[in-house]
Amino acid sequence: MSEGWVEEELSTLDLGDARRNRRCKQTLRAFSERPQASIPEASTDAAEIQGIYGFLSAETTEPEAIRRAHAEAVARRIEGCGEVLIVNDTTELAFNTLRKAEGLGPLSGSYSRGLMMHSALVIDAEGVPQGLLHQEVWARSEEEVGKRHRRRQRLIEEKESQKWLTTVRVCGERLPESVNAWVVGDSESDIYELMAMSRREGIDLLIRATHNRRVDVSGKISFLRAAAEAAPVVGKKTVTLKRTRARQERTATLEVRLSPSVQILRPKHKAKNTPVKAVTVSVVLVREVGEVPPGEEAVEWLLVSTRSLESGEAAQSAVDAYTQRWLVERFHYTAKSGCQVEKLQLEHADRIERAVALYSIVAWRQLHITYLARTSPEHPCTAALKEVEWKVLHQMTNPGQALPDRPPALRTAVRQVA
């Protein structure tokens, strides 16, 4: 197929040498054409195998340069969108079969070793993933294991939790000035320093709360959950809950409560390190009502947002935004299942990180085309494919048939690709 999309995605790539830039694009193209294949299987010949391994082994190949070029393509793509969601989350990449690989670190499992990956995925108003504005990959230090009991005494900069603040800062730098965003995180992102940090105008946080923090509501000191429980019901909403390990996909009716202005007070143990004494947020309590399938728990989300939510409609928009958060989990699943990144056979964490930077672009593109086909199934496939791409695709899947006068529907092209 045409290399057009690769050229566009890495048009600003700068690895310091034109030959390295060219090899990077060739490697991305090879990975995208056979994403589940091993590197030798994805290569066309022995020379390409050698070229890809050489590229991944070179210290001059900076994975952040690859990620930055992709992020710049994302910024161009969403220019004029008005508002987007930035959903971010962390996952583990386990490489337990690579016994001799250097640079890996401990994971949550007792004997698991690998890398951590935090991704910030941009979602447009139609629910279509537009790419990664930021991604971090790192190995946990052996020395950090077992220090959880000291977390209150450590600065945020010394903790893994810093990833949430870094994501907001970097996304603020890369997001076009004309575009606003809600940065959405799960309960792991319920961090006072994150809520208190300075942010670019137009960027707000939407966090699922897990800590029952001290709050001030109209001059009365209370706790977050009590304030949410006392808030009036501003509406009900029906949503589709996606399938997880704990439940099957189902439709749920949610009751929405809103407290539009709550001050979250600074925790006492952070007084020395955090100058901001209170953060004003809107609080939304979402609770499933009605019959719940046997063996499953009713949905309940306690959401806090730095955006002022003054109406039931605004509160329900926050609920809509939070339901999109699972797409970053879907992205990680695509990288692991669709691209098989955990089956990479590379000898050092640095080489794995370079490969993961490229496979992340492939995983995003797979997700992008899939959701574009769902939201606009009858749209011409030229929304995702170049003219030469859909024509070659048609000939490959319909040998002997004449080309149609018009591009097929996106739904048809996605099925042909599959």
JOHU-V547405 format. One record per residue. N is the residue number from 1. RES is the residue in one small letter. BURIAL is # if it has 16 or more other C-alpha atoms within 10 Angstrom, else .. D_LAST is the distance of its C-alpha to the last C-alpha in Angstrom with 2 decimals. Layout:
BEGIN
n:N res:RES burial:BURIAL d_last:D_LAST
n:N res:RES burial:BURIAL d_last:D_LAST
END
This chain:
BEGIN
n:1 res:m burial:. d_last:14.65
n:2 res:s burial:. d_last:17.49
n:3 res:e burial:. d_last:18.94
n:4 res:g burial:. d_last:20.07
n:5 res:w burial:. d_last:18.39
n:6 res:v burial:# d_last:19.62
n:7 res:e burial:# d_last:23.05
n:8 res:e burial:. d_last:23.19
n:9 res:e burial:# d_last:22.16
n:10 res:l burial:# d_last:24.79
n:11 res:s burial:. d_last:27.28
n:12 res:t burial:# d_last:30.10
n:13 res:l burial:# d_last:29.45
n:14 res:d burial:# d_last:32.78
n:15 res:l burial:# d_last:33.06
n:16 res:g burial:. d_last:36.49
n:17 res:d burial:. d_last:35.66
n:18 res:a burial:. d_last:33.69
n:19 res:r burial:. d_last:32.52
n:20 res:r burial:# d_last:31.13
n:21 res:n burial:# d_last:29.36
n:22 res:r burial:. d_last:27.82
n:23 res:r burial:# d_last:26.81
n:24 res:c burial:# d_last:25.24
n:25 res:k burial:# d_last:23.01
n:26 res:q burial:# d_last:22.14
n:27 res:t burial:# d_last:21.31
n:28 res:l burial:# d_last:19.07
n:29 res:r burial:# d_last:17.21
n:30 res:a burial:# d_last:16.93
n:31 res:f burial:# d_last:15.74
n:32 res:s burial:# d_last:13.04
n:33 res:e burial:. d_last:11.66
n:34 res:r burial:# d_last:11.63
n:35 res:p burial:# d_last:12.11
n:36 res:q burial:# d_last:12.58
n:37 res:a burial:# d_last:14.85
n:38 res:s burial:# d_last:18.59
n:39 res:i burial:# d_last:20.39
n:40 res:p burial:. d_last:21.73
n:41 res:e burial:. d_last:18.42
n:42 res:a burial:# d_last:16.89
n:43 res:s burial:# d_last:19.99
n:44 res:t burial:. d_last:20.70
n:45 res:d burial:. d_last:24.27
n:46 res:a burial:. d_last:27.18
n:47 res:a burial:. d_last:28.33
n:48 res:e burial:# d_last:25.13
n:49 res:i burial:# d_last:25.23
n:50 res:q burial:. d_last:28.82
n:51 res:g burial:# d_last:28.15
n:52 res:i burial:# d_last:25.54
n:53 res:y burial:# d_last:27.80
n:54 res:g burial:. d_last:30.74
n:55 res:f burial:# d_last:29.14
n:56 res:l burial:# d_last:28.28
n:57 res:s burial:# d_last:31.79
n:58 res:a burial:. d_last:33.72
n:59 res:e burial:. d_last:35.76
n:60 res:t burial:. d_last:35.58
n:61 res:t burial:# d_last:31.83
n:62 res:e burial:# d_last:32.14
n:63 res:p burial:# d_last:29.06
n:64 res:e burial:# d_last:30.70
n:65 res:a burial:# d_last:30.78
n:66 res:i burial:# d_last:27.00
n:67 res:r burial:# d_last:26.63
n:68 res:r burial:# d_last:29.33
n:69 res:a burial:# d_last:27.74
n:70 res:h burial:# d_last:24.50
n:71 res:a burial:# d_last:26.76
n:72 res:e burial:# d_last:28.62
n:73 res:a burial:# d_last:25.47
n:74 res:v burial:# d_last:24.81
n:75 res:a burial:# d_last:28.44
n:76 res:r burial:. d_last:28.14
n:77 res:r burial:. d_last:25.06
n:78 res:i burial:# d_last:26.90
n:79 res:e burial:. d_last:30.23
n:80 res:g burial:. d_last:31.56
n:81 res:c burial:. d_last:29.48
n:82 res:g burial:. d_last:32.76
n:83 res:e burial:# d_last:31.57
n:84 res:v burial:# d_last:28.65
n:85 res:l burial:# d_last:28.10
n:86 res:i burial:# d_last:27.99
n:87 res:v burial:# d_last:26.79
n:88 res:n burial:# d_last:27.75
n:89 res:d burial:# d_last:27.78
n:90 res:t burial:# d_last:28.27
n:91 res:t burial:. d_last:26.41
n:92 res:e burial:# d_last:27.38
n:93 res:l burial:# d_last:25.64
n:94 res:a burial:# d_last:27.16
n:95 res:f burial:# d_last:27.81
n:96 res:n burial:. d_last:30.15
n:97 res:t burial:. d_last:29.51
n:98 res:l burial:# d_last:30.75
n:99 res:r burial:. d_last:34.39
n:100 res:k burial:. d_last:35.85
n:101 res:a burial:# d_last:33.77
n:102 res:e burial:. d_last:36.10
n:103 res:g burial:# d_last:35.91
n:104 res:l burial:# d_last:34.00
n:105 res:g burial:# d_last:35.61
n:106 res:p burial:# d_last:36.06
n:107 res:l burial:# d_last:33.59
n:108 res:s burial:. d_last:34.40
n:109 res:g burial:. d_last:34.33
n:110 res:s burial:. d_last:37.59
n:111 res:y burial:. d_last:36.25
n:112 res:s burial:# d_last:33.00
n:113 res:r burial:# d_last:32.83
n:114 res:g burial:# d_last:30.43
n:115 res:l burial:# d_last:29.89
n:116 res:m burial:# d_last:29.81
n:117 res:m burial:# d_last:27.44
n:118 res:h burial:# d_last:28.23
n:119 res:s burial:# d_last:25.81
n:120 res:a burial:# d_last:26.58
n:121 res:l burial:# d_last:23.57
n:122 res:v burial:# d_last:24.35
n:123 res:i burial:# d_last:23.25
n:124 res:d burial:# d_last:24.26
n:125 res:a burial:. d_last:26.03
n:126 res:e burial:. d_last:22.92
n:127 res:g burial:# d_last:21.42
n:128 res:v burial:# d_last:18.89
n:129 res:p burial:# d_last:19.00
n:130 res:q burial:# d_last:20.56
n:131 res:g burial:# d_last:20.99
n:132 res:l burial:# d_last:23.59
n:133 res:l burial:# d_last:27.24
n:134 res:h burial:# d_last:28.48
n:135 res:q burial:# d_last:27.64
n:136 res:e burial:# d_last:30.06
n:137 res:v burial:# d_last:29.61
n:138 res:w burial:# d_last:32.71
n:139 res:a burial:# d_last:34.29
n:140 res:r burial:# d_last:36.78
n:141 res:s burial:. d_last:40.28
n:142 res:e burial:. d_last:41.99
n:143 res:e burial:. d_last:44.99
n:144 res:e burial:. d_last:43.24
n:145 res:v burial:. d_last:42.52
n:146 res:g burial:. d_last:45.03
n:147 res:k burial:. d_last:46.23
n:148 res:r burial:. d_last:44.88
n:149 res:h burial:. d_last:48.43
n:150 res:r burial:. d_last:49.53
n:151 res:r burial:. d_last:46.89
n:152 res:r burial:. d_last:49.50
n:153 res:q burial:. d_last:51.70
n:154 res:r burial:. d_last:49.07
n:155 res:l burial:. d_last:48.14
n:156 res:i burial:# d_last:44.65
n:157 res:e burial:. d_last:44.22
n:158 res:e burial:. d_last:44.74
n:159 res:k burial:. d_last:42.08
n:160 res:e burial:. d_last:38.34
n:161 res:s burial:# d_last:38.46
n:162 res:q burial:# d_last:39.16
n:163 res:k burial:# d_last:35.39
n:164 res:w burial:# d_last:35.40
n:165 res:l burial:# d_last:38.21
n:166 res:t burial:# d_last:36.74
n:167 res:t burial:# d_last:33.47
n:168 res:v burial:# d_last:35.50
n:169 res:r burial:# d_last:37.64
n:170 res:v burial:. d_last:34.96
n:171 res:c burial:# d_last:32.82
n:172 res:g burial:# d_last:36.05
n:173 res:e burial:. d_last:36.66
n:174 res:r burial:. d_last:33.23
n:175 res:l burial:# d_last:32.66
n:176 res:p burial:# d_last:33.90
n:177 res:e burial:. d_last:37.35
n:178 res:s burial:. d_last:36.39
n:179 res:v burial:# d_last:33.76
n:180 res:n burial:# d_last:34.76
n:181 res:a burial:# d_last:32.82
n:182 res:w burial:# d_last:32.97
n:183 res:v burial:# d_last:32.26
n:184 res:v burial:# d_last:31.08
n:185 res:g burial:# d_last:31.74
n:186 res:d burial:# d_last:32.13
n:187 res:s burial:. d_last:35.45
n:188 res:e burial:. d_last:35.49
n:189 res:s burial:# d_last:36.12
n:190 res:d burial:# d_last:39.28
n:191 res:i burial:# d_last:41.52
n:192 res:y burial:# d_last:44.73
n:193 res:e burial:# d_last:44.55
n:194 res:l burial:# d_last:41.13
n:195 res:m burial:# d_last:42.54
n:196 res:a burial:# d_last:45.69
n:197 res:m burial:. d_last:44.25
n:198 res:s burial:. d_last:44.67
n:199 res:r burial:# d_last:41.59
n:200 res:r burial:. d_last:40.89
n:201 res:e burial:. d_last:41.80
n:202 res:g burial:. d_last:38.88
n:203 res:i burial:# d_last:37.16
n:204 res:d burial:# d_last:37.71
n:205 res:l burial:# d_last:36.75
n:206 res:l burial:# d_last:35.36
n:207 res:i burial:# d_last:35.94
n:208 res:r burial:# d_last:35.85
n:209 res:a burial:# d_last:39.40
n:210 res:t burial:# d_last:40.35
n:211 res:h burial:. d_last:43.96
n:212 res:n burial:. d_last:46.69
n:213 res:r burial:. d_last:48.36
n:214 res:r burial:# d_last:51.80
n:215 res:v burial:# d_last:51.69
n:216 res:d burial:# d_last:54.19
n:217 res:v burial:# d_last:53.86
n:218 res:s burial:. d_last:56.61
n:219 res:g burial:. d_last:58.94
n:220 res:k burial:. d_last:58.44
n:221 res:i burial:. d_last:57.02
n:222 res:s burial:. d_last:54.51
n:223 res:f burial:# d_last:51.24
n:224 res:l burial:# d_last:47.74
n:225 res:r burial:# d_last:46.79
n:226 res:a burial:. d_last:50.14
n:227 res:a burial:# d_last:49.73
n:228 res:a burial:# d_last:46.31
n:229 res:e burial:. d_last:47.69
n:230 res:a burial:. d_last:50.60
n:231 res:a burial:# d_last:48.49
n:232 res:p burial:. d_last:48.30
n:233 res:v burial:# d_last:45.32
n:234 res:v burial:# d_last:43.83
n:235 res:g burial:# d_last:41.20
n:236 res:k burial:# d_last:38.56
n:237 res:k burial:. d_last:34.83
n:238 res:t burial:. d_last:32.04
n:239 res:v burial:. d_last:28.82
n:240 res:t burial:. d_last:25.68
n:241 res:l burial:# d_last:25.86
n:242 res:k burial:. d_last:22.60
n:243 res:r burial:. d_last:22.34
n:244 res:t burial:. d_last:24.03
n:245 res:r burial:. d_last:25.65
n:246 res:a burial:. d_last:28.74
n:247 res:r burial:. d_last:27.51
n:248 res:q burial:. d_last:25.07
n:249 res:e burial:. d_last:23.62
n:250 res:r burial:. d_last:26.47
n:251 res:t burial:. d_last:28.36
n:252 res:a burial:# d_last:31.51
n:253 res:t burial:# d_last:34.58
n:254 res:l burial:# d_last:35.92
n:255 res:e burial:# d_last:39.48
n:256 res:v burial:# d_last:39.92
n:257 res:r burial:# d_last:43.14
n:258 res:l burial:# d_last:44.04
n:259 res:s burial:# d_last:46.73
n:260 res:p burial:# d_last:46.53
n:261 res:s burial:# d_last:48.75
n:262 res:v burial:# d_last:49.18
n:263 res:q burial:# d_last:50.52
n:264 res:i burial:# d_last:49.06
n:265 res:l burial:# d_last:51.94
n:266 res:r burial:# d_last:51.67
n:267 res:p burial:. d_last:51.76
n:268 res:k burial:. d_last:55.16
n:269 res:h burial:. d_last:53.89
n:270 res:k burial:# d_last:52.16
n:271 res:a burial:. d_last:55.31
n:272 res:k burial:. d_last:56.06
n:273 res:n burial:. d_last:52.62
n:274 res:t burial:# d_last:51.35
n:275 res:p burial:. d_last:53.64
n:276 res:v burial:. d_last:51.96
n:277 res:k burial:. d_last:53.88
n:278 res:a burial:# d_last:51.65
n:279 res:v burial:# d_last:48.35
n:280 res:t burial:# d_last:48.08
n:281 res:v burial:# d_last:44.92
n:282 res:s burial:# d_last:43.79
n:283 res:v burial:# d_last:42.96
n:284 res:v burial:# d_last:40.61
n:285 res:l burial:# d_last:40.68
n:286 res:v burial:# d_last:37.83
n:287 res:r burial:# d_last:38.46
n:288 res:e burial:# d_last:36.77
n:289 res:v burial:. d_last:39.17
n:290 res:g burial:. d_last:39.18
n:291 res:e burial:. d_last:38.03
n:292 res:v burial:. d_last:35.73
n:293 res:p burial:. d_last:33.91
n:294 res:p burial:. d_last:35.93
n:295 res:g burial:. d_last:35.20
n:296 res:e burial:. d_last:33.64
n:297 res:e burial:. d_last:35.50
n:298 res:a burial:. d_last:36.08
n:299 res:v burial:. d_last:34.37
n:300 res:e burial:. d_last:36.81
n:301 res:w burial:# d_last:36.21
n:302 res:l burial:# d_last:39.11
n:303 res:l burial:# d_last:37.98
n:304 res:v burial:# d_last:40.12
n:305 res:s burial:# d_last:39.55
n:306 res:t burial:# d_last:41.59
n:307 res:r burial:# d_last:40.93
n:308 res:s burial:. d_last:43.68
n:309 res:l burial:# d_last:42.49
n:310 res:e burial:. d_last:45.29
n:311 res:s burial:. d_last:43.90
n:312 res:g burial:# d_last:41.86
n:313 res:e burial:. d_last:39.25
n:314 res:a burial:# d_last:39.04
n:315 res:a burial:# d_last:38.79
n:316 res:q burial:# d_last:35.92
n:317 res:s burial:. d_last:34.09
n:318 res:a burial:# d_last:34.49
n:319 res:v burial:# d_last:32.97
n:320 res:d burial:. d_last:29.98
n:321 res:a burial:# d_last:29.63
n:322 res:y burial:# d_last:29.89
n:323 res:t burial:. d_last:27.17
n:324 res:q burial:# d_last:24.74
n:325 res:r burial:# d_last:25.80
n:326 res:w burial:# d_last:23.27
n:327 res:l burial:# d_last:20.50
n:328 res:v burial:# d_last:21.95
n:329 res:e burial:# d_last:21.58
n:330 res:r burial:. d_last:17.90
n:331 res:f burial:# d_last:17.74
n:332 res:h burial:# d_last:19.63
n:333 res:y burial:. d_last:17.45
n:334 res:t burial:# d_last:14.33
n:335 res:a burial:# d_last:16.55
n:336 res:k burial:# d_last:17.67
n:337 res:s burial:. d_last:14.74
n:338 res:g burial:# d_last:11.72
n:339 res:c burial:# d_last:14.08
n:340 res:q burial:# d_last:16.60
n:341 res:v burial:# d_last:19.53
n:342 res:e burial:# d_last:22.01
n:343 res:k burial:# d_last:21.55
n:344 res:l burial:# d_last:22.84
n:345 res:q burial:. d_last:25.82
n:346 res:l burial:# d_last:28.11
n:347 res:e burial:# d_last:31.85
n:348 res:h burial:# d_last:32.66
n:349 res:a burial:# d_last:31.52
n:350 res:d burial:# d_last:31.85
n:351 res:r burial:# d_last:29.30
n:352 res:i burial:# d_last:26.88
n:353 res:e burial:# d_last:27.44
n:354 res:r burial:# d_last:26.68
n:355 res:a burial:# d_last:23.34
n:356 res:v burial:# d_last:22.56
n:357 res:a burial:# d_last:23.50
n:358 res:l burial:# d_last:20.78
n:359 res:y burial:# d_last:18.05
n:360 res:s burial:# d_last:19.09
n:361 res:i burial:# d_last:18.23
n:362 res:v burial:# d_last:14.72
n:363 res:a burial:# d_last:14.39
n:364 res:w burial:# d_last:15.91
n:365 res:r burial:# d_last:13.64
n:366 res:q burial:# d_last:10.49
n:367 res:l burial:# d_last:12.75
n:368 res:h burial:# d_last:14.18
n:369 res:i burial:# d_last:11.30
n:370 res:t burial:# d_last:10.31
n:371 res:y burial:# d_last:14.04
n:372 res:l burial:# d_last:14.73
n:373 res:a burial:# d_last:12.49
n:374 res:r burial:. d_last:14.46
n:375 res:t burial:. d_last:17.77
n:376 res:s burial:. d_last:17.57
n:377 res:p burial:# d_last:15.03
n:378 res:e burial:. d_last:17.20
n:379 res:h burial:# d_last:17.86
n:380 res:p burial:# d_last:17.25
n:381 res:c burial:# d_last:14.17
n:382 res:t burial:# d_last:16.89
n:383 res:a burial:. d_last:17.20
n:384 res:a burial:# d_last:14.39
n:385 res:l burial:# d_last:14.18
n:386 res:k burial:. d_last:17.24
n:387 res:e burial:. d_last:18.43
n:388 res:v burial:. d_last:17.95
n:389 res:e burial:# d_last:14.35
n:390 res:w burial:# d_last:13.32
n:391 res:k burial:# d_last:15.69
n:392 res:v burial:. d_last:14.41
n:393 res:l burial:# d_last:10.78
n:394 res:h burial:# d_last:12.48
n:395 res:q burial:. d_last:14.59
n:396 res:m burial:. d_last:12.07
n:397 res:t burial:. d_last:10.27
n:398 res:n burial:. d_last:13.72
n:399 res:p burial:. d_last:16.30
n:400 res:g burial:. d_last:19.80
n:401 res:q burial:. d_last:19.20
n:402 res:a burial:. d_last:20.96
n:403 res:l burial:. d_last:19.38
n:404 res:p burial:. d_last:19.79
n:405 res:d burial:. d_last:22.67
n:406 res:r burial:. d_last:20.79
n:407 res:p burial:# d_last:17.46
n:408 res:p burial:# d_last:14.99
n:409 res:a burial:# d_last:14.50
n:410 res:l burial:# d_last:12.32
n:411 res:r burial:# d_last:10.79
n:412 res:t burial:# d_last:9.95
n:413 res:a burial:# d_last:8.60
n:414 res:v burial:# d_last:6.22
n:415 res:r burial:. d_last:4.99
n:416 res:q burial:. d_last:5.38
n:417 res:v burial:. d_last:3.81
n:418 res:a burial:. d_last:0.00
END
